[in-house]
Amino acid sequence: MSENNHMRDVFDAIADPTRRTLIRLLAEAEEPPLHELTVHFEMGRTAVSKHLTILKEAGLVLDRKVGRETRFRLNASPLQEVQDWVGFYSKFWTTNMLRLKQFLEEEEE
């Protein structure tokens, strides 16, 4: 498999704040072109395009040509892996906080 065809890890893709902002922007807009996304950042089109490429490699962004423009949209399904991971630890902390609460209540008595 060539390096360009590998799927990037979704956690790696969302680790960068710029990419998380791009995900939010794509969730709020309907297939914006690159120039509409770029205005939200203090960087050029090339840098924003590189971030979009990383998101595309993780399956989080889809693109299509419309005339001379490329339009981008969010594919949120890979984020389910993140949700599942966070959900597991959410249950872990909820359970442990309940145990701590019970322990503290028993100590007060």
C-alpha positions, 0 to 999 in steps of 0.5 A: 500500500502506498503512503498516500493510500493509508488511512490516518488515525482519527485521533491523530487527525483531530489532535490539532486545534486547526483541524478541530476548527475545520471540523466545526466549520464543516459541520456548520456549513454546506460544502464550503470551498477552500477560500471560505474556510481559509478566512477563519485562520491566520494562515494561507490556503496551502496550510489550510489545504494541508490540514484538510488533506489530513482530515481527508486521510482520516475519512473525516472530510469528503470533497468534490469538484464544482467547476474550478472549485473544490468543495468540502463536507464533513463525514462525521462517522469516523468520529464514532470511534472517538465517541466510543473511547470517550464514552468508556472513560466517562463511565469509568469516571462516573463509577469512580466518582460515585465510589468516592462519594460513598466513601466520603459519606461513610467517613462522615458517619 
